[in-house]
Amino acid sequence: MSHYEERLEQDLKEIRRRIQTVGDRVERALEDSVHAVLTHNQELASEVVLGDLRINREVRSIDRLCHAFVARHLPSAGHLRFVSSVMRLTLEIERVGDYAVSLGRHTEQLPGPPPERIARDIGLMAEPSRRMFAQAIKAFVEGNAELARGTIAMAKPIETSFRTVFADLIELGEKGGEDLKSLFSLLVIFNRLGRVADQAKNLCEETLFAVAGETKKAKKYRILFFDERNDGAGLMAEAFARKGFDEFGEYSSAGWSPAEKVDPRWLEVMRAKGLDHGDLAPSALDLTSEELTSLHLLIGLNGDPRQHLDGSVPFRSVCRQWQISDDPEEALAQLRSHLTELMDVLHGESAVGDGNG
């Protein structure tokens, strides 16, 4: 190995060492901040807040190392991917440190330890989130793509846990078990723990890019078209979206007062445009709570979906309303325009083709 190669490997090793060091420090801050919340240890909470200053300095130090690495080695290919990933990675690590600080600050706002049920919920989210973060750091430092992929898969149960603890907070508030200020602080604490898992996923995606050159896949949005009878416009929107934008989303439709069969006028136009897959049939909104909360968009056609969801729009869902003509030919043109615009918003120009259908 030449002197230059030895120097390059030493510099890479030092960057990895620094990442592991600051990752360990942030992980410890997470553990301490959660313990501070559960025990209402305000002194420990203050230590977490002040300790973040050192974490920020270490992150800036890694950034300087990366800039020096680029200037010294003029990296290309794998080494360039690595150093560019590190510079994004440090931002994500710093954010996780900020979440620990947020837990510490909200500990000060609580009058005492959280109720037993809420404390259990905090543990339900905190430990998997911390473990996910630790594994994400390990995967990057070791260049372990398989560990990164396995860590990403850990996020789903944490997302499910958030819905459970949110319901517990609502119940606690309705029973008058905590004042509004405390409930707000607890909600922020749960949100930050969930965000730790989100940042850990981002860290794993940086590992996959640095190691294998894999870029993040386009997100597939789950979209429900919702109208009164689901015998025309809703079915057309679903079929058109499947045909023109299948790789960018998962589509379904339902009616709040569904008909028994598809309106023949709409069926004729859909068949003429190649939109009939043989499974078109009106359906009611018959989703489990988990299925409903997994929806990204609920699009009401000639009506507001909010009015038919018992006033409970899922927290992560967005509701939109589109006015659609009663004439199937005009409606198809309107749906094409709406869907093309929507896909441009969700995915950019890469999703917008020449208007299939």
DRENLOGU-229662 format. One record per residue (C-alpha): residue number from 1; residue in three letters; x, y, z. Coordinates in steps of 0.2 Angstrom, whole numbers. Example, Ala and Ser with C-alpha at 12.3 -4.5 7.8 and 13.67 -1.06 7.14 Angstrom:
BEGIN
{1,"ALA",{62,-22,39}},
{2,"SER",{68,-5,36}},
This chain:
BEGIN
{1,"MET",{0,0,0}},
{2,"SER",{7,17,-5}},
{3,"HIS",{9,31,7}},
{4,"TYR",{-6,40,-1}},
{5,"GLU",{-17,25,1}},
{6,"GLU",{-12,23,19}},
{7,"ARG",{-16,42,22}},
{8,"LEU",{-33,40,14}},
{9,"GLU",{-37,24,24}},
{10,"GLN",{-31,33,40}},
{11,"ASP",{-42,48,36}},
{12,"LEU",{-57,37,33}},
{13,"LYS",{-54,27,49}},
{14,"GLU",{-54,43,59}},
{15,"ILE",{-70,50,51}},
{16,"ARG",{-79,33,56}},
{17,"ARG",{-71,34,73}},
{18,"ARG",{-78,51,76}},
{19,"ILE",{-95,46,69}},
{20,"GLN",{-96,31,82}},
{21,"THR",{-90,43,96}},
{22,"VAL",{-104,56,93}},
{23,"GLY",{-117,42,89}},
{24,"ASP",{-113,34,106}},
{25,"ARG",{-114,51,115}},
{26,"VAL",{-131,55,107}},
{27,"GLU",{-137,37,111}},
{28,"ARG",{-132,41,129}},
{29,"ALA",{-141,57,129}},
{30,"LEU",{-157,48,123}},
{31,"GLU",{-156,36,137}},
{32,"ASP",{-153,49,150}},
{33,"SER",{-167,60,144}},
{34,"VAL",{-179,46,144}},
{35,"HIS",{-174,41,162}},
{36,"ALA",{-176,60,167}},
{37,"VAL",{-194,60,160}},
{38,"LEU",{-198,44,169}},
{39,"THR",{-191,48,186}},
{40,"HIS",{-194,67,184}},
{41,"ASN",{-175,70,187}},
{42,"GLN",{-173,88,183}},
{43,"GLU",{-154,88,186}},
{44,"LEU",{-151,74,174}},
{45,"ALA",{-163,84,161}},
{46,"SER",{-152,99,163}},
{47,"GLU",{-136,89,160}},
{48,"VAL",{-144,82,144}},
{49,"VAL",{-148,100,138}},
{50,"LEU",{-130,107,142}},
{51,"GLY",{-122,91,135}},
{52,"ASP",{-129,94,118}},
{53,"LEU",{-117,109,116}},
{54,"ARG",{-102,96,116}},
{55,"ILE",{-112,85,103}},
{56,"ASN",{-114,100,92}},
{57,"ARG",{-95,104,93}},
{58,"GLU",{-91,86,88}},
{59,"VAL",{-103,87,73}},
{60,"ARG",{-95,103,67}},
{61,"SER",{-78,94,69}},
{62,"ILE",{-83,80,58}},
{63,"ASP",{-89,92,45}},
{64,"ARG",{-72,100,45}},
{65,"LEU",{-64,83,43}},
{66,"CYS",{-75,80,28}},
{67,"HIS",{-70,96,19}},
{68,"ALA",{-52,93,23}},
{69,"PHE",{-54,75,16}},
{70,"VAL",{-61,82,0}},
{71,"ALA",{-48,95,-2}},
{72,"ARG",{-34,82,2}},
{73,"HIS",{-39,67,-8}},
{74,"LEU",{-51,74,-22}},
{75,"PRO",{-62,58,-19}},
{76,"SER",{-72,49,-33}},
{77,"ALA",{-84,35,-34}},
{78,"GLY",{-86,26,-17}},
{79,"HIS",{-75,38,-7}},
{80,"LEU",{-85,53,-14}},
{81,"ARG",{-102,44,-10}},
{82,"PHE",{-95,40,8}},
{83,"VAL",{-90,58,12}},
{84,"SER",{-106,66,5}},
{85,"SER",{-116,54,15}},
{86,"VAL",{-106,58,31}},
{87,"MET",{-110,77,28}},
{88,"ARG",{-129,73,28}},
{89,"LEU",{-127,60,41}},
{90,"THR",{-120,73,54}},
{91,"LEU",{-136,84,52}},
{92,"GLU",{-147,69,56}},
{93,"ILE",{-136,64,71}},
{94,"GLU",{-137,82,77}},
{95,"ARG",{-156,82,75}},
{96,"VAL",{-157,66,86}},
{97,"GLY",{-147,75,99}},
{98,"ASP",{-159,90,98}},
{99,"TYR",{-174,77,101}},
{100,"ALA",{-165,72,117}},
{101,"VAL",{-163,90,122}},
{102,"SER",{-182,92,119}},
{103,"LEU",{-186,78,131}},
{104,"GLY",{-175,86,144}},
{105,"ARG",{-183,103,142}},
{106,"HIS",{-201,95,143}},
{107,"THR",{-196,86,159}},
{108,"GLU",{-194,103,167}},
{109,"GLN",{-212,107,162}},
{110,"LEU",{-220,91,170}},
{111,"PRO",{-225,92,188}},
{112,"GLY",{-219,75,192}},
{113,"PRO",{-216,57,184}},
{114,"PRO",{-229,53,171}},
{115,"PRO",{-244,41,175}},
{116,"GLU",{-240,23,175}},
{117,"ARG",{-249,19,159}},
{118,"ILE",{-240,34,150}},
{119,"ALA",{-223,29,157}},
{120,"ARG",{-226,11,150}},
{121,"ASP",{-230,19,133}},
{122,"ILE",{-214,30,134}},
{123,"GLY",{-204,14,136}},
{124,"LEU",{-214,6,122}},
{125,"MET",{-207,19,110}},
{126,"ALA",{-190,24,118}},
{127,"GLU",{-181,7,119}},
{128,"PRO",{-185,2,101}},
{129,"SER",{-181,20,94}},
{130,"ARG",{-164,20,104}},
{131,"ARG",{-160,3,98}},
{132,"MET",{-164,8,80}},
{133,"PHE",{-153,23,81}},
{134,"ALA",{-138,13,88}},
{135,"GLN",{-140,0,75}},
{136,"ALA",{-140,13,61}},
{137,"ILE",{-124,21,67}},
{138,"LYS",{-116,4,68}},
{139,"ALA",{-122,0,50}},
{140,"PHE",{-114,16,43}},
{141,"VAL",{-98,14,53}},
{142,"GLU",{-96,-4,47}},
{143,"GLY",{-103,-1,30}},
{144,"ASN",{-115,-15,33}},
{145,"ALA",{-129,-14,20}},
{146,"GLU",{-139,-29,27}},
{147,"LEU",{-139,-22,45}},
{148,"ALA",{-146,-5,37}},
{149,"ARG",{-160,-14,28}},
{150,"GLY",{-164,-24,44}},
{151,"THR",{-164,-8,54}},
{152,"ILE",{-176,1,42}},
{153,"ALA",{-189,-13,45}},
{154,"MET",{-189,-9,63}},
{155,"ALA",{-198,7,60}},
{156,"LYS",{-216,0,57}},
{157,"PRO",{-220,-6,74}},
{158,"ILE",{-214,11,81}},
{159,"GLU",{-226,20,70}},
{160,"THR",{-240,8,76}},
{161,"SER",{-235,12,94}},
{162,"PHE",{-237,30,91}},
{163,"ARG",{-255,28,87}},
{164,"THR",{-258,18,103}},
{165,"VAL",{-249,31,114}},
{166,"PHE",{-258,45,106}},
{167,"ALA",{-275,36,110}},
{168,"ASP",{-269,34,128}},
{169,"LEU",{-265,53,129}},
{170,"ILE",{-282,57,123}},
{171,"GLU",{-291,46,135}},
{172,"LEU",{-280,53,149}},
{173,"GLY",{-285,70,145}},
{174,"GLU",{-303,66,143}},
{175,"LYS",{-303,59,161}},
{176,"GLY",{-295,74,168}},
{177,"GLY",{-279,64,173}},
{178,"GLU",{-267,78,168}},
{179,"ASP",{-268,97,165}},
{180,"LEU",{-267,103,147}},
{181,"LYS",{-248,109,149}},
{182,"SER",{-243,92,155}},
{183,"LEU",{-252,83,141}},
{184,"PHE",{-244,95,128}},
{185,"SER",{-227,91,135}},
{186,"LEU",{-230,72,134}},
{187,"LEU",{-237,73,117}},
{188,"VAL",{-220,82,112}},
{189,"ILE",{-210,68,120}},
{190,"PHE",{-219,55,111}},
{191,"ASN",{-217,64,94}},
{192,"ARG",{-198,66,97}},
{193,"LEU",{-196,48,101}},
{194,"GLY",{-205,44,85}},
{195,"ARG",{-194,56,76}},
{196,"VAL",{-178,47,82}},
{197,"ALA",{-184,32,72}},
{198,"ASP",{-187,42,57}},
{199,"GLN",{-169,49,58}},
{200,"ALA",{-162,32,60}},
{201,"LYS",{-171,27,44}},
{202,"ASN",{-162,41,36}},
{203,"LEU",{-146,36,43}},
{204,"CYS",{-148,18,36}},
{205,"GLU",{-153,26,19}},
{206,"GLU",{-136,35,19}},
{207,"THR",{-127,18,23}},
{208,"LEU",{-136,10,8}},
{209,"PHE",{-130,25,-3}},
{210,"ALA",{-112,25,3}},
{211,"VAL",{-110,6,2}},
{212,"ALA",{-120,1,-13}},
{213,"GLY",{-125,17,-22}},
{214,"GLU",{-143,14,-18}},
{215,"THR",{-154,30,-18}},
{216,"LYS",{-170,31,-9}},
{217,"LYS",{-185,24,-18}},
{218,"ALA",{-199,35,-22}},
{219,"LYS",{-212,34,-9}},
{220,"LYS",{-228,26,-14}},
{221,"TYR",{-243,36,-7}},
{222,"ARG",{-259,27,-2}},
{223,"ILE",{-273,37,-9}},
{224,"LEU",{-292,34,-7}},
{225,"PHE",{-305,42,-18}},
{226,"PHE",{-321,45,-9}},
{227,"ASP",{-338,50,-16}},
{228,"GLU",{-356,47,-12}},
{229,"ARG",{-361,31,-23}},
{230,"ASN",{-344,25,-29}},
{231,"ASP",{-352,20,-45}},
{232,"GLY",{-343,32,-57}},
{233,"ALA",{-331,46,-53}},
{234,"GLY",{-322,37,-38}},
{235,"LEU",{-320,21,-48}},
{236,"MET",{-314,31,-63}},
{237,"ALA",{-301,40,-53}},
{238,"GLU",{-295,24,-45}},
{239,"ALA",{-293,15,-62}},
{240,"PHE",{-285,30,-71}},
{241,"ALA",{-272,32,-56}},
{242,"ARG",{-268,13,-57}},
{243,"LYS",{-265,14,-76}},
{244,"GLY",{-256,30,-77}},
{245,"PHE",{-246,31,-60}},
{246,"ASP",{-246,13,-53}},
{247,"GLU",{-227,14,-48}},
{248,"PHE",{-230,30,-38}},
{249,"GLY",{-245,25,-27}},
{250,"GLU",{-258,13,-20}},
{251,"TYR",{-276,17,-25}},
{252,"SER",{-293,13,-19}},
{253,"SER",{-310,20,-19}},
{254,"ALA",{-326,20,-8}},
{255,"GLY",{-343,28,-6}},
{256,"TRP",{-352,34,9}},
{257,"SER",{-368,27,2}},
{258,"PRO",{-362,15,-11}},
{259,"ALA",{-373,9,-26}},
{260,"GLU",{-376,-9,-30}},
{261,"LYS",{-368,-8,-47}},
{262,"VAL",{-357,3,-58}},
{263,"ASP",{-367,17,-68}},
{264,"PRO",{-367,10,-86}},
{265,"ARG",{-363,28,-93}},
{266,"TRP",{-347,28,-83}},
{267,"LEU",{-343,10,-87}},
{268,"GLU",{-344,13,-106}},
{269,"VAL",{-332,27,-105}},
{270,"MET",{-320,18,-94}},
{271,"ARG",{-320,2,-105}},
{272,"ALA",{-317,13,-121}},
{273,"LYS",{-302,21,-112}},
{274,"GLY",{-295,4,-106}},
{275,"LEU",{-299,8,-88}},
{276,"ASP",{-309,-7,-84}},
{277,"HIS",{-299,-21,-76}},
{278,"GLY",{-314,-32,-73}},
{279,"ASP",{-315,-29,-55}},
{280,"LEU",{-324,-12,-55}},
{281,"ALA",{-338,-13,-41}},
{282,"PRO",{-345,0,-29}},
{283,"SER",{-339,-2,-11}},
{284,"ALA",{-342,5,6}},
{285,"LEU",{-328,13,17}},
{286,"ASP",{-324,-3,26}},
{287,"LEU",{-307,-1,33}},
{288,"THR",{-299,-6,49}},
{289,"SER",{-293,8,60}},
{290,"GLU",{-275,3,56}},
{291,"GLU",{-279,4,37}},
{292,"LEU",{-288,20,38}},
{293,"THR",{-273,28,48}},
{294,"SER",{-261,22,35}},
{295,"LEU",{-269,32,21}},
{296,"HIS",{-259,47,15}},
{297,"LEU",{-273,56,5}},
{298,"LEU",{-292,55,6}},
{299,"ILE",{-299,64,-9}},
{300,"GLY",{-317,68,-9}},
{301,"LEU",{-325,69,-26}},
{302,"ASN",{-340,82,-25}},
{303,"GLY",{-340,80,-6}},
{304,"ASP",{-330,83,9}},
{305,"PRO",{-323,66,16}},
{306,"ARG",{-321,74,33}},
{307,"GLN",{-340,74,35}},
{308,"HIS",{-341,55,34}},
{309,"LEU",{-326,50,45}},
{310,"ASP",{-335,54,61}},
{311,"GLY",{-325,70,62}},
{312,"SER",{-309,60,64}},
{313,"VAL",{-296,62,50}},
{314,"PRO",{-281,52,53}},
{315,"PHE",{-266,62,60}},
{316,"ARG",{-255,59,45}},
{317,"SER",{-268,60,32}},
{318,"VAL",{-272,75,21}},
{319,"CYS",{-290,78,14}},
{320,"ARG",{-293,86,-2}},
{321,"GLN",{-309,90,-12}},
{322,"TRP",{-311,89,-31}},
{323,"GLN",{-326,95,-40}},
{324,"ILE",{-330,83,-54}},
{325,"SER",{-342,84,-68}},
{326,"ASP",{-357,72,-69}},
{327,"ASP",{-353,69,-88}},
{328,"PRO",{-340,54,-88}},
{329,"GLU",{-331,61,-103}},
{330,"GLU",{-328,78,-95}},
{331,"ALA",{-325,70,-78}},
{332,"LEU",{-311,60,-86}},
{333,"ALA",{-302,75,-93}},
{334,"GLN",{-304,84,-75}},
{335,"LEU",{-297,68,-66}},
{336,"ARG",{-282,67,-78}},
{337,"SER",{-278,86,-75}},
{338,"HIS",{-281,84,-56}},
{339,"LEU",{-270,68,-55}},
{340,"THR",{-256,75,-66}},
{341,"GLU",{-255,90,-54}},
{342,"LEU",{-256,79,-39}},
{343,"MET",{-242,68,-45}},
{344,"ASP",{-231,83,-49}},
{345,"VAL",{-233,89,-31}},
{346,"LEU",{-230,72,-24}},
{347,"HIS",{-215,66,-35}},
{348,"GLY",{-211,80,-47}},
{349,"GLU",{-208,79,-65}},
{350,"SER",{-202,60,-65}},
{351,"ALA",{-220,55,-61}},
{352,"VAL",{-229,65,-74}},
{353,"GLY",{-229,56,-91}},
{354,"ASP",{-239,60,-106}},
{355,"GLY",{-256,57,-98}},
{356,"ASN",{-260,39,-100}},
{357,"GLY",{-278,35,-102}},
